[in-house]
Amino acid sequence: MYLFYCLGSPLLAPVSPRGGLAYWGAQDVCHPVSILGGARCVRHPHPFHATTLGITFVNEAMQRRERDQRHRLQQEPHPLLQALEQVHREEREELRASHRGALRDLGARHDQLWEVQRELFRATRPHRPSEYQQQRQIEREEDVEADLGRQHRAEELTLQHSHTQQLRDLSQRQQQERSHYYTVQAPVQHAAPRWQPS
């Protein structure tokens, strides 16, 4: 909406860019009918002139209204916004639970590998090893255990990186959904009813 000043009236009257009557509320204020092709006042034959001050005033008023609306939504969230936030919390908790389950499964799988390897060590140990054979057996078992440990840590680190990326993607998607709500749905759901001329 812009403010146009009628030369025949000392007051500023709002004019809708889509045309149609726009009333200020007072009887002595001009009633513009359209700005297409040059707006004219019903009572005065003078054209309307856009004022920079009026446009700035309207822009600042719209910005204040948007800030007030966001503050009001944060203080008293709409039921649809509450439902959206509840869905987001459930999605985050479900993803974290999935991550915890994946880490538990990874740990259980490596524990099983440890047990299998220990059984293999016991089965392949010499019955009466010499001191040299015993030392070589110990070194071989330590090397295998170290390899298993490195493999476990590498897989765990890869899994954690994957989980971090999944959480980041989920957070970005949820932020987009909240922004869409505030910019598209909230203005419609929380808009004050427009005054219709009688």
C-alpha positions as CSV (number, residue, x, y, z in Angstrom):
1,M,0.0,0.0,0.0
2,Y,1.2,3.5,-0.7
3,L,0.1,6.9,0.5
4,F,-1.1,9.4,-2.0
5,Y,-1.8,13.1,-1.2
6,C,-4.9,14.6,-2.8
7,L,-4.3,18.3,-3.6
8,G,-7.9,19.0,-2.6
9,S,-7.6,17.6,0.9
10,P,-5.1,18.4,3.7
11,L,-5.0,14.8,4.8
12,L,-3.2,11.7,3.5
13,A,-5.4,9.0,2.3
14,P,-4.3,5.4,1.6
15,V,-4.8,4.1,-1.9
16,S,-4.9,0.4,-2.7
17,P,-2.7,-0.5,-5.8
18,R,-5.4,-2.9,-6.9
19,G,-7.9,-0.2,-7.1
20,G,-11.2,0.1,-5.3
21,L,-12.3,2.4,-2.6
22,A,-9.9,3.1,0.3
23,Y,-11.4,4.9,3.3
24,W,-9.5,6.8,6.0
25,G,-12.6,6.9,8.2
26,A,-13.4,10.6,8.2
27,Q,-16.1,11.9,5.9
28,D,-14.0,14.9,4.7
29,V,-11.2,12.7,3.4
30,C,-10.9,12.0,-0.3
31,H,-12.2,8.7,-1.6
32,P,-9.8,7.5,-4.3
33,V,-11.3,5.0,-6.7
34,S,-8.2,3.8,-8.7
35,I,-4.6,4.7,-9.4
36,L,-4.5,2.9,-12.8
37,G,-4.0,5.5,-15.5
38,G,-3.8,8.3,-12.9
39,A,-5.9,8.3,-9.7
40,R,-8.6,10.8,-9.2
41,C,-10.5,11.8,-6.1
42,V,-14.2,11.4,-6.1
43,R,-14.6,14.8,-4.7
44,H,-11.7,16.6,-6.2
45,P,-10.5,16.4,-9.8
46,H,-6.8,16.7,-8.9
47,P,-4.5,13.8,-9.4
48,F,-2.9,12.0,-6.5
49,H,0.8,12.4,-5.9
50,A,2.9,9.7,-4.2
51,T,5.0,11.1,-1.3
52,T,8.3,9.7,-0.2
53,L,7.4,10.4,3.4
54,G,4.1,8.5,3.0
55,I,5.8,5.5,1.4
56,T,8.5,5.4,4.1
57,F,5.8,5.7,6.8
58,V,3.9,2.7,5.4
59,N,7.1,0.6,5.0
60,E,8.1,1.2,8.6
61,A,4.6,0.5,9.8
62,M,4.6,-2.9,7.9
63,Q,8.0,-3.8,9.4
64,R,6.8,-2.9,12.9
65,R,3.7,-5.0,12.3
66,E,5.8,-8.0,11.1
67,R,8.1,-7.7,14.2
68,D,5.1,-7.5,16.5
69,Q,3.5,-10.5,14.8
70,R,6.7,-12.6,15.3
71,H,6.9,-11.5,18.9
72,R,3.2,-12.4,19.4
73,L,3.7,-15.8,17.8
74,Q,6.6,-16.5,20.0
75,Q,4.7,-15.5,23.1
76,E,1.5,-17.2,22.2
77,P,2.3,-19.8,19.5
78,H,-0.5,-20.8,17.2
79,P,-1.8,-24.4,17.5
80,L,-0.4,-25.2,14.0
81,L,3.0,-23.8,15.1
82,Q,2.9,-25.9,18.3
83,A,2.1,-29.0,16.2
84,L,5.0,-28.2,13.9
85,E,7.4,-27.8,16.8
86,Q,6.2,-31.0,18.3
87,V,6.8,-32.9,15.0
88,H,10.3,-31.3,14.9
89,R,11.1,-32.5,18.4
90,E,9.9,-36.0,17.6
91,E,12.0,-36.1,14.4
92,R,15.1,-35.0,16.3
93,E,14.6,-37.5,19.1
94,E,13.9,-40.3,16.6
95,L,17.1,-39.5,14.7
96,R,19.2,-39.4,17.9
97,A,17.6,-42.7,19.0
98,S,18.6,-44.2,15.6
99,H,22.1,-42.9,16.1
100,R,22.4,-44.4,19.6
101,G,21.1,-47.7,18.2
102,A,23.6,-47.7,15.3
103,L,26.5,-47.1,17.8
104,R,25.3,-49.9,20.0
105,D,25.1,-52.3,17.0
106,L,28.6,-51.3,16.0
107,G,29.9,-51.9,19.4
108,A,28.2,-55.3,19.7
109,R,29.5,-56.4,16.3
110,H,33.1,-55.6,17.3
111,D,32.7,-57.3,20.6
112,Q,31.6,-60.4,18.7
113,L,34.7,-60.1,16.5
114,W,36.9,-59.9,19.6
115,E,35.4,-63.1,21.0
116,V,35.8,-64.9,17.7
117,Q,39.4,-63.8,17.5
118,R,40.2,-64.8,21.1
119,E,38.7,-68.3,20.4
120,L,41.0,-68.5,17.4
121,F,44.0,-67.5,19.4
122,R,43.3,-70.1,22.0
123,A,42.8,-72.8,19.3
124,T,46.1,-72.0,17.5
125,R,48.4,-71.6,20.5
126,P,51.1,-74.3,20.8
127,H,50.5,-76.8,23.5
128,R,54.0,-76.5,24.9
129,P,55.4,-73.4,23.3
130,S,59.0,-72.4,23.7
131,E,59.8,-69.0,25.1
132,Y,60.4,-67.7,21.6
133,Q,57.2,-69.2,20.3
134,Q,55.3,-67.8,23.3
135,Q,56.7,-64.3,22.7
136,R,55.8,-64.4,19.0
137,Q,52.3,-65.6,19.8
138,I,51.8,-62.7,22.3
139,E,53.1,-60.1,19.7
140,R,50.8,-61.6,17.0
141,E,47.8,-61.4,19.2
142,E,48.5,-57.9,20.2
143,D,48.9,-56.8,16.6
144,V,45.6,-58.4,15.7
145,E,43.8,-56.8,18.7
146,A,45.4,-53.4,17.7
147,D,44.1,-53.8,14.2
148,L,40.6,-54.6,15.4
149,G,40.7,-51.6,17.7
150,R,41.7,-49.2,14.9
151,Q,39.0,-50.6,12.7
152,H,36.4,-50.1,15.4
153,R,37.5,-46.5,16.0
154,A,37.5,-45.7,12.3
155,E,34.0,-47.1,11.8
156,E,32.8,-45.3,14.9
157,L,34.2,-42.0,13.7
158,T,32.7,-42.5,10.2
159,L,29.3,-43.2,11.8
160,Q,29.5,-40.1,14.0
161,H,30.4,-37.9,11.0
162,S,27.4,-39.4,9.2
163,H,25.1,-38.7,12.2
164,T,26.4,-35.1,12.5
165,Q,25.6,-34.5,8.8
166,Q,22.1,-36.0,9.2
167,L,21.4,-33.8,12.2
168,R,22.6,-30.7,10.3
169,D,20.4,-31.6,7.3
170,L,17.4,-32.1,9.6
171,S,18.1,-28.8,11.4
172,Q,18.2,-26.9,8.0
173,R,15.0,-28.5,6.8
174,Q,13.2,-27.7,10.0
175,Q,14.5,-24.1,9.9
176,Q,13.1,-23.8,6.4
177,E,9.7,-25.1,7.5
178,R,9.6,-22.6,10.4
179,S,10.6,-19.8,8.1
180,H,7.9,-20.9,5.6
181,Y,5.4,-20.8,8.5
182,Y,6.3,-17.3,9.6
183,T,6.4,-15.8,6.1
184,V,3.5,-17.6,4.5
185,Q,1.1,-19.4,6.9
186,A,1.4,-17.2,10.0
187,P,0.4,-13.9,8.3
188,V,-2.8,-15.6,7.0
189,Q,-3.7,-17.4,10.3
190,H,-3.0,-14.4,12.5
191,A,-4.0,-11.6,10.3
192,A,-6.5,-9.2,11.8
193,P,-9.8,-9.1,9.9
194,R,-9.8,-6.4,7.3
195,W,-12.3,-3.5,7.6
196,Q,-14.8,-3.6,4.8
197,P,-16.6,-0.4,3.8
198,S,-20.4,-0.6,4.3
